[in-house]
Amino acid sequence: MRRRHWGLVIIALVLALVLAALLGTSIGTERIPFLDIARIIAGMVPGMEHLSGGLPEKWITIVVRVRLPIVLMALFVGVGLAGSGASMQGLFRNPLVDPFIIGISAGGAFGTVLGQVIFNQMGWGDSLYPRMLLSFIFGFGSVFLAYSIARRGNRLPIANLLLGGIALSAFLTSATYFLIYFFVENPTEVIFSLMGTCGNSTWTELLWVAPVVVIGSIVLSFYGRDLNAFSAGEEGAKHLGVDVEKSKLIILAIASMMTAITVPFVGIVGFVGLIIPHMLRRVVGPDHRILIPGSALLGGTFLILSDLASRALTDMIIPLGIITGLLGGAFFIYLLIARREA
């Protein structure tokens, strides 16, 4: 019965994701029907070019070169952030943990800007690779430092973890703006990119983000049983046969990598890893074997719709981080109030 319920949930989430992707690709200054979008996408397959025959060339250009990379980037970023959030909440045994809150996003942003500054100062041209590398290093380093600060012997007081993460986020954010203020020639462009946007996404960028997110999500899903065991505490997980230190390191590294890889391309998109797992947990329960893949699917849907809202609500493009920040901040306050009254 439980597996049947899980199957129905996954089917519903896949259908919601497909519908959100079609909406994100259809809606814009030029409205394109769903069926024509399907024909254009099918026509991208070698040997199937005839399926998009007869459609306006303008529509094909808009879908293939503009909207589809944006929608897919929002999808993979949502998958990565929500999957990371679900795994970290299981690892730390608390639904208030989120890659944004405990400093991974701020660390990734600092590493991204630092890489750009170093290469620009040296005159070495494109800084994509060092930006990605430093984003991961500082993203992983921030969560490891927050974890080390918060740990008290064999205990991990969650309040200490959250406070440590918030303090690190504040410090790294200030350090990031210090670099921007003194060393970046065009600070407005960098600040806007850090506020979160998928609007400039390209197929080349997707080739970096998509494999990391897909492989990372698959690996985290395989650690669903270990994360279930962590609900009994680290000692309890050891008695259940889990190699605790190895599992923690792998889960933290992958969650950090999946979060940090998004920052050089779309900036800081907060609270997705907080909202989505918490919502889905109410439907499927705390079992991470379904919670992680389900959160990934729902996260992709959520971020596609958030990106669509950022483009469609006004004549101006609202940074994606503002949309998720408003929703996530309100949700975080609700969770704190609910836990206080429980």
C-alpha positions as a Python dict, from the first residue, in 0.01 Angstrom:
ca = {
    (1, 'M'): (0, 0, 0),
    (2, 'R'): (280, 241, 92),
    (3, 'R'): (471, 181, -232),
    (4, 'R'): (152, 229, -431),
    (5, 'H'): (100, 563, -256),
    (6, 'W'): (460, 659, -331),
    (7, 'G'): (413, 566, -696),
    (8, 'L'): (104, 785, -726),
    (9, 'V'): (288, 1075, -562),
    (10, 'I'): (582, 1043, -802),
    (11, 'I'): (349, 1029, -1104),
    (12, 'A'): (164, 1339, -983),
    (13, 'L'): (494, 1523, -926),
    (14, 'V'): (624, 1429, -1273),
    (15, 'L'): (302, 1552, -1435),
    (16, 'A'): (320, 1877, -1236),
    (17, 'L'): (681, 1923, -1345),
    (18, 'V'): (598, 1869, -1713),
    (19, 'L'): (306, 2114, -1691),
    (20, 'A'): (523, 2375, -1518),
    (21, 'A'): (793, 2333, -1785),
    (22, 'L'): (538, 2381, -2062),
    (23, 'L'): (399, 2691, -1891),
    (24, 'G'): (748, 2834, -1842),
    (25, 'T'): (831, 2778, -2208),
    (26, 'S'): (495, 2901, -2337),
    (27, 'I'): (438, 3223, -2147),
    (28, 'G'): (622, 3541, -2236),
    (29, 'T'): (600, 3839, -2466),
    (30, 'E'): (530, 3585, -2742),
    (31, 'R'): (272, 3324, -2636),
    (32, 'I'): (347, 2983, -2788),
    (33, 'P'): (94, 2694, -2772),
    (34, 'F'): (187, 2377, -2583),
    (35, 'L'): (153, 2152, -2887),
    (36, 'D'): (386, 2371, -3091),
    (37, 'I'): (640, 2367, -2808),
    (38, 'A'): (627, 1986, -2811),
    (39, 'R'): (683, 1990, -3189),
    (40, 'I'): (980, 2225, -3157),
    (41, 'I'): (1141, 2013, -2884),
    (42, 'A'): (1083, 1693, -3083),
    (43, 'G'): (1235, 1866, -3387),
    (44, 'M'): (1559, 1915, -3192),
    (45, 'V'): (1618, 1538, -3208),
    (46, 'P'): (1848, 1442, -3500),
    (47, 'G'): (1640, 1302, -3783),
    (48, 'M'): (1315, 1450, -3647),
    (49, 'E'): (1362, 1803, -3778),
    (50, 'H'): (1053, 1772, -3998),
    (51, 'L'): (826, 1775, -3690),
    (52, 'S'): (888, 2146, -3639),
    (53, 'G'): (838, 2224, -4007),
    (54, 'G'): (589, 2496, -4086),
    (55, 'L'): (624, 2672, -3752),
    (56, 'P'): (743, 3034, -3743),
    (57, 'E'): (1121, 3055, -3727),
    (58, 'K'): (1082, 3318, -3457),
    (59, 'W'): (904, 3068, -3231),
    (60, 'I'): (1174, 2808, -3282),
    (61, 'T'): (1445, 3060, -3194),
    (62, 'I'): (1260, 3178, -2882),
    (63, 'V'): (1203, 2824, -2753),
    (64, 'V'): (1540, 2671, -2839),
    (65, 'R'): (1776, 2959, -2768),
    (66, 'V'): (1598, 3156, -2498),
    (67, 'R'): (1320, 2993, -2297),
    (68, 'L'): (1419, 2627, -2290),
    (69, 'P'): (1764, 2689, -2136),
    (70, 'I'): (1602, 2916, -1875),
    (71, 'V'): (1335, 2660, -1785),
    (72, 'L'): (1582, 2372, -1771),
    (73, 'M'): (1823, 2573, -1557),
    (74, 'A'): (1540, 2655, -1314),
    (75, 'L'): (1446, 2287, -1312),
    (76, 'F'): (1796, 2160, -1230),
    (77, 'V'): (1864, 2433, -974),
    (78, 'G'): (1533, 2351, -802),
    (79, 'V'): (1614, 1979, -808),
    (80, 'G'): (1959, 2039, -661),
    (81, 'L'): (1853, 2278, -385),
    (82, 'A'): (1547, 2077, -276),
    (83, 'G'): (1732, 1745, -283),
    (84, 'S'): (2018, 1898, -82),
    (85, 'G'): (1773, 2043, 168),
    (86, 'A'): (1593, 1712, 219),
    (87, 'S'): (1920, 1524, 275),
    (88, 'M'): (2062, 1782, 515),
    (89, 'Q'): (1741, 1795, 717),
    (90, 'G'): (1764, 1418, 752),
    (91, 'L'): (2131, 1427, 839),
    (92, 'F'): (2086, 1692, 1109),
    (93, 'R'): (1744, 1557, 1214),
    (94, 'N'): (1571, 1893, 1191),
    (95, 'P'): (1332, 2041, 929),
    (96, 'L'): (1470, 2393, 983),
    (97, 'V'): (1806, 2313, 821),
    (98, 'D'): (1858, 2444, 470),
    (99, 'P'): (2169, 2496, 250),
    (100, 'F'): (2094, 2868, 241),
    (101, 'I'): (2045, 2907, 617),
    (102, 'I'): (2361, 2722, 724),
    (103, 'G'): (2587, 2916, 489),
    (104, 'I'): (2649, 2702, 180),
    (105, 'S'): (2498, 2958, -58),
    (106, 'A'): (2687, 3248, 103),
    (107, 'G'): (3011, 3048, 87),
    (108, 'G'): (2945, 2966, -277),
    (109, 'A'): (2880, 3333, -355),
    (110, 'F'): (3203, 3440, -184),
    (111, 'G'): (3403, 3178, -375),
    (112, 'T'): (3241, 3282, -702),
    (113, 'V'): (3324, 3650, -660),
    (114, 'L'): (3672, 3572, -525),
    (115, 'G'): (3751, 3361, -833),
    (116, 'Q'): (3628, 3638, -1060),
    (117, 'V'): (3831, 3903, -878),
    (118, 'I'): (4153, 3698, -878),
    (119, 'F'): (4137, 3621, -1249),
    (120, 'N'): (4037, 3975, -1343),
    (121, 'Q'): (4320, 4121, -1138),
    (122, 'M'): (4566, 3882, -1300),
    (123, 'G'): (4424, 3946, -1646),
    (124, 'W'): (4374, 3575, -1708),
    (125, 'G'): (4040, 3606, -1887),
    (126, 'D'): (3749, 3368, -1830),
    (127, 'S'): (3719, 3270, -1462),
    (128, 'L'): (3445, 3005, -1491),
    (129, 'Y'): (3651, 2710, -1368),
    (130, 'P'): (3805, 2881, -1064),
    (131, 'R'): (3467, 3033, -980),
    (132, 'M'): (3307, 2688, -976),
    (133, 'L'): (3597, 2535, -781),
    (134, 'L'): (3609, 2812, -521),
    (135, 'S'): (3230, 2812, -494),
    (136, 'F'): (3240, 2445, -394),
    (137, 'I'): (3539, 2488, -162),
    (138, 'F'): (3385, 2776, 32),
    (139, 'G'): (3035, 2625, 21),
    (140, 'F'): (3157, 2296, 169),
    (141, 'G'): (3392, 2477, 406),
    (142, 'S'): (3112, 2693, 544),
    (143, 'V'): (2886, 2399, 633),
    (144, 'F'): (3180, 2205, 776),
    (145, 'L'): (3279, 2506, 989),
    (146, 'A'): (2921, 2563, 1107),
    (147, 'Y'): (2899, 2193, 1196),
    (148, 'S'): (3230, 2205, 1385),
    (149, 'I'): (3133, 2518, 1578),
    (150, 'A'): (2792, 2379, 1674),
    (151, 'R'): (2903, 2032, 1782),
    (152, 'R'): (2933, 1968, 2157),
    (153, 'G'): (3102, 1634, 2208),
    (154, 'N'): (2867, 1375, 2061),
    (155, 'R'): (2576, 1620, 2053),
    (156, 'L'): (2479, 1865, 1780),
    (157, 'P'): (2244, 2130, 1927),
    (158, 'I'): (2041, 2241, 1627),
    (159, 'A'): (2008, 2595, 1763),
    (160, 'N'): (2388, 2624, 1764),
    (161, 'L'): (2404, 2495, 1407),
    (162, 'L'): (2147, 2747, 1286),
    (163, 'L'): (2310, 3034, 1474),
    (164, 'G'): (2654, 2934, 1348),
    (165, 'G'): (2525, 2911, 992),
    (166, 'I'): (2351, 3248, 1015),
    (167, 'A'): (2667, 3409, 1157),
    (168, 'L'): (2882, 3259, 882),
    (169, 'S'): (2633, 3368, 617),
    (170, 'A'): (2643, 3724, 749),
    (171, 'F'): (3025, 3725, 759),
    (172, 'L'): (3066, 3574, 411),
    (173, 'T'): (2800, 3802, 263),
    (174, 'S'): (2982, 4106, 402),
    (175, 'A'): (3313, 3971, 271),
    (176, 'T'): (3153, 3919, -72),
    (177, 'Y'): (3027, 4277, -87),
    (178, 'F'): (3371, 4397, 30),
    (179, 'L'): (3526, 4227, -272),
    (180, 'I'): (3259, 4368, -502),
    (181, 'Y'): (3293, 4721, -363),
    (182, 'F'): (3671, 4743, -392),
    (183, 'F'): (3769, 4510, -675),
    (184, 'V'): (3481, 4471, -924),
    (185, 'E'): (3461, 4721, -1209),
    (186, 'N'): (3088, 4675, -1274),
    (187, 'P'): (2938, 4599, -931),
    (188, 'T'): (2574, 4643, -1039),
    (189, 'E'): (2597, 4351, -1282),
    (190, 'V'): (2759, 4122, -1025),
    (191, 'I'): (2514, 4217, -748),
    (192, 'F'): (2217, 4154, -977),
    (193, 'S'): (2354, 3814, -1078),
    (194, 'L'): (2399, 3718, -712),
    (195, 'M'): (2037, 3811, -636),
    (196, 'G'): (1929, 3506, -835),
    (197, 'T'): (1830, 3483, -1198),
    (198, 'C'): (1800, 3214, -1462),
    (199, 'G'): (1737, 3474, -1732),
    (200, 'N'): (2084, 3455, -1887),
    (201, 'S'): (2112, 3075, -1887),
    (202, 'T'): (2269, 2901, -2188),
    (203, 'W'): (2303, 2543, -2307),
    (204, 'T'): (2677, 2556, -2223),
    (205, 'E'): (2601, 2643, -1860),
    (206, 'L'): (2346, 2360, -1844),
    (207, 'L'): (2618, 2115, -1947),
    (208, 'W'): (2794, 2203, -1619),
    (209, 'V'): (2497, 2216, -1385),
    (210, 'A'): (2279, 1927, -1512),
    (211, 'P'): (2529, 1637, -1474),
    (212, 'V'): (2631, 1744, -1122),
    (213, 'V'): (2269, 1775, -1010),
    (214, 'V'): (2151, 1452, -1173),
    (215, 'I'): (2441, 1240, -1046),
    (216, 'G'): (2428, 1403, -703),
    (217, 'S'): (2053, 1346, -672),
    (218, 'I'): (2091, 978, -766),
    (219, 'V'): (2368, 927, -509),
    (220, 'L'): (2170, 1104, -234),
    (221, 'S'): (1869, 885, -315),
    (222, 'F'): (2085, 576, -256),
    (223, 'Y'): (2164, 715, 90),
    (224, 'G'): (1794, 730, 179),
    (225, 'R'): (1821, 429, 412),
    (226, 'D'): (2123, 578, 588),
    (227, 'L'): (1937, 905, 639),
    (228, 'N'): (1643, 712, 783),
    (229, 'A'): (1885, 550, 1026),
    (230, 'F'): (2016, 892, 1132),
    (231, 'S'): (1670, 965, 1277),
    (232, 'A'): (1777, 742, 1569),
    (233, 'G'): (2088, 957, 1623),
    (234, 'E'): (2446, 882, 1527),
    (235, 'E'): (2482, 605, 1785),
    (236, 'G'): (2156, 449, 1674),
    (237, 'A'): (2269, 468, 1311),
    (238, 'K'): (2592, 287, 1401),
    (239, 'H'): (2394, 5, 1563),
    (240, 'L'): (2191, -22, 1242),
    (241, 'G'): (2510, -82, 1043),
    (242, 'V'): (2570, 267, 902),
    (243, 'D'): (2925, 389, 855),
    (244, 'V'): (2833, 721, 1016),
    (245, 'E'): (3142, 930, 940),
    (246, 'K'): (3165, 813, 580),
    (247, 'S'): (2794, 872, 517),
    (248, 'K'): (2805, 1218, 675),
    (249, 'L'): (3105, 1322, 466),
    (250, 'I'): (2954, 1197, 139),
    (251, 'I'): (2610, 1349, 206),
    (252, 'L'): (2757, 1684, 312),
    (253, 'A'): (2998, 1693, 18),
    (254, 'I'): (2731, 1612, -240),
    (255, 'A'): (2471, 1847, -90),
    (256, 'S'): (2732, 2125, -81),
    (257, 'M'): (2842, 2055, -438),
    (258, 'M'): (2484, 2053, -569),
    (259, 'T'): (2417, 2387, -402),
    (260, 'A'): (2751, 2550, -481),
    (261, 'I'): (2748, 2453, -852),
    (262, 'T'): (2436, 2667, -902),
    (263, 'V'): (2577, 2990, -755),
    (264, 'P'): (2822, 3086, -1037),
    (265, 'F'): (2540, 3054, -1290),
    (266, 'V'): (2220, 3172, -1118),
    (267, 'G'): (2334, 3343, -797),
    (268, 'I'): (2182, 3288, -454),
    (269, 'V'): (1838, 3127, -451),
    (270, 'G'): (1739, 3079, -91),
    (271, 'F'): (1493, 2870, 108),
    (272, 'V'): (1402, 2618, -165),
    (273, 'G'): (1569, 2347, 41),
    (274, 'L'): (1362, 2451, 342),
    (275, 'I'): (1016, 2486, 191),
    (276, 'I'): (995, 2190, -45),
    (277, 'P'): (1103, 1897, 180),
    (278, 'H'): (883, 2026, 461),
    (279, 'M'): (578, 2045, 234),
    (280, 'L'): (636, 1701, 85),
    (281, 'R'): (703, 1543, 425),
    (282, 'R'): (341, 1615, 514),
    (283, 'V'): (230, 1402, 216),
    (284, 'V'): (476, 1111, 207),
    (285, 'G'): (613, 1109, 561),
    (286, 'P'): (978, 1116, 676),
    (287, 'D'): (1112, 822, 471),
    (288, 'H'): (1404, 963, 271),
    (289, 'R'): (1379, 692, 7),
    (290, 'I'): (1079, 882, -131),
    (291, 'L'): (1142, 1222, 28),
    (292, 'I'): (1465, 1296, -162),
    (293, 'P'): (1347, 1211, -517),
    (294, 'G'): (1005, 1362, -444),
    (295, 'S'): (1160, 1683, -313),
    (296, 'A'): (1380, 1702, -620),
    (297, 'L'): (1080, 1683, -853),
    (298, 'L'): (875, 1930, -651),
    (299, 'G'): (1174, 2164, -620),
    (300, 'G'): (1212, 2172, -997),
    (301, 'T'): (843, 2255, -1039),
    (302, 'F'): (855, 2522, -769),
    (303, 'L'): (1156, 2702, -915),
    (304, 'I'): (1022, 2693, -1272),
    (305, 'L'): (701, 2858, -1150),
    (306, 'S'): (899, 3104, -935),
    (307, 'D'): (1111, 3197, -1236),
    (308, 'L'): (796, 3237, -1444),
    (309, 'A'): (654, 3469, -1177),
    (310, 'S'): (978, 3669, -1172),
    (311, 'R'): (938, 3731, -1546),
    (312, 'A'): (560, 3769, -1568),
    (313, 'L'): (448, 3965, -1261),
    (314, 'T'): (574, 4303, -1384),
    (315, 'D'): (731, 4458, -1692),
    (316, 'M'): (1066, 4430, -1513),
    (317, 'I'): (1243, 4102, -1434),
    (318, 'I'): (1232, 4048, -1058),
    (319, 'P'): (1541, 3861, -933),
    (320, 'L'): (1451, 3502, -855),
    (321, 'G'): (1615, 3523, -514),
    (322, 'I'): (1366, 3792, -412),
    (323, 'I'): (1070, 3568, -498),
    (324, 'T'): (1204, 3266, -309),
    (325, 'G'): (1334, 3485, -26),
    (326, 'L'): (991, 3639, 37),
    (327, 'L'): (818, 3301, 27),
    (328, 'G'): (1088, 3121, 223),
    (329, 'G'): (1127, 3390, 487),
    (330, 'A'): (754, 3387, 559),
    (331, 'F'): (756, 3006, 568),
    (332, 'F'): (1055, 2999, 804),
    (333, 'I'): (877, 3236, 1045),
    (334, 'Y'): (569, 3014, 1028),
    (335, 'L'): (777, 2706, 1115),
    (336, 'L'): (939, 2882, 1411),
    (337, 'I'): (600, 2993, 1546),
    (338, 'A'): (450, 2647, 1491),
    (339, 'R'): (740, 2478, 1674),
    (340, 'R'): (712, 2724, 1963),
    (341, 'E'): (340, 2653, 2005),
    (342, 'A'): (377, 2276, 1967),
}
